[in-house]
Amino acid sequence: MADLLPDIYSYIQSVISPVTKEGLEDIILKVTAHTNLTKEEAQIIVPLFFEEIRNSMLANEMVILRKLGMFYISNPIDNNNKVRVFPKFKASKALVKKLNE
C-alpha cells in the first residue's frame, strides 16, 4: 500500500463503515440485476470497490472513473498535529450532460 497521509491509520480505525449497510445492499442488488454476477460475487466486489476508492484517496491519489468523475482529497490541513482531509468529487462532463437531459 502506498504511503498514507499522516495520522490516517487512526482515522481508518475510527470509521465504522463508509457506506451504510442498507445503502450497500441496494447497490449490490442493482449490480446483480444489471450484470451476470451472482449476489455472493457482488457482495464481495462492491465493498472492495468502495474500499479501493477510499484507500486510494487516503493515500492522496486521485481516482478517475471514466464517464462518472473524479474522487480526490482537497488540501489536507494539519491543525494541532491532527490532519483533516476534505474528500471531493468532480463529475465528468458526460455525467453532467446525462443528468441534465
C-alpha positions as semicolon CSV with decimal commas, in nm:
position;residue;x (nm);y (nm);z (nm)
1;M;0,000;0,000;0,000
2;A;0,122;0,350;-0,079
3;D;0,222;0,586;0,199
4;L;-0,092;0,725;0,355
5;L;-0,147;1,078;0,475
6;P;-0,009;1,144;0,826
7;D;-0,221;1,009;1,113
8;I;-0,457;0,843;0,865
9;Y;-0,433;0,498;1,028
10;S;-0,614;0,623;1,339
11;Y;-0,878;0,777;1,111
12;I;-0,931;0,448;0,928
13;Q;-0,972;0,267;1,260
14;S;-1,223;0,526;1,382
15;V;-1,452;0,490;1,080
16;I;-1,713;0,222;1,136
17;S;-1,840;0,193;0,778
18;P;-1,807;0,444;0,493
19;V;-2,130;0,317;0,332
20;T;-2,438;0,219;0,531
21;K;-2,531;-0,147;0,525
22;E;-2,871;-0,067;0,375
23;G;-2,717;0,151;0,104
24;L;-2,460;-0,114;0,024
25;E;-2,730;-0,381;-0,005
26;D;-2,921;-0,163;-0,254
27;I;-2,609;-0,122;-0,465
28;I;-2,539;-0,497;-0,451
29;L;-2,893;-0,573;-0,571
30;K;-2,860;-0,325;-0,858
31;V;-2,524;-0,471;-0,961
32;T;-2,667;-0,823;-0,968
33;A;-2,968;-0,703;-1,169
34;H;-2,752;-0,537;-1,436
35;T;-2,465;-0,787;-1,462
36;N;-2,406;-1,160;-1,479
37;L;-2,269;-1,158;-1,123
38;T;-2,431;-1,364;-0,851
39;K;-2,537;-1,192;-0,530
40;E;-2,249;-1,364;-0,348
41;E;-1,998;-1,232;-0,602
42;A;-2,144;-0,881;-0,584
43;Q;-2,129;-0,894;-0,200
44;I;-1,753;-0,937;-0,234
45;I;-1,686;-0,700;-0,523
46;V;-1,897;-0,396;-0,429
47;P;-1,742;-0,337;-0,082
48;L;-1,395;-0,389;-0,232
49;F;-1,473;-0,127;-0,496
50;F;-1,556;0,135;-0,232
51;E;-1,262;0,027;-0,017
52;E;-1,024;0,078;-0,310
53;I;-1,161;0,427;-0,377
54;R;-1,128;0,516;-0,008
55;N;-0,777;0,373;0,028
56;S;-0,656;0,549;-0,286
57;M;-0,796;0,879;-0,166
58;L;-0,640;0,832;0,179
59;A;-0,309;0,767;0,002
60;N;-0,361;1,109;-0,158
61;E;-0,421;0,955;-0,500
62;M;-0,680;1,076;-0,747
63;V;-0,944;0,818;-0,851
64;I;-1,081;0,874;-1,200
65;L;-1,379;0,674;-1,323
66;R;-1,439;0,744;-1,691
67;K;-1,777;0,897;-1,770
68;L;-1,852;0,927;-1,398
69;G;-1,598;1,163;-1,247
70;M;-1,302;1,206;-1,019
71;F;-1,263;1,149;-0,644
72;Y;-0,976;1,323;-0,466
73;I;-0,856;1,477;-0,141
74;S;-0,850;1,855;-0,146
75;N;-0,581;2,031;0,052
76;P;-0,516;1,820;0,363
77;I;-0,482;2,060;0,658
78;D;-0,255;1,996;0,954
79;N;-0,420;2,152;1,260
80;N;-0,258;2,092;1,600
81;N;-0,087;1,773;1,474
82;K;-0,421;1,636;1,351
83;V;-0,471;1,606;0,977
84;R;-0,810;1,697;0,835
85;V;-0,890;1,579;0,487
86;F;-1,160;1,704;0,256
87;P;-1,288;1,442;0,011
88;K;-1,411;1,588;-0,316
89;F;-1,592;1,459;-0,623
90;K;-1,591;1,631;-0,958
91;A;-1,850;1,500;-1,205
92;S;-1,736;1,431;-1,560
93;K;-1,881;1,632;-1,848
94;A;-2,055;1,312;-1,967
95;L;-2,229;1,266;-1,629
96;V;-2,338;1,630;-1,610
97;K;-2,474;1,607;-1,964
98;K;-2,664;1,285;-1,881
99;L;-2,811;1,434;-1,563
100;N;-2,930;1,744;-1,749
101;E;-3,107;1,554;-2,028
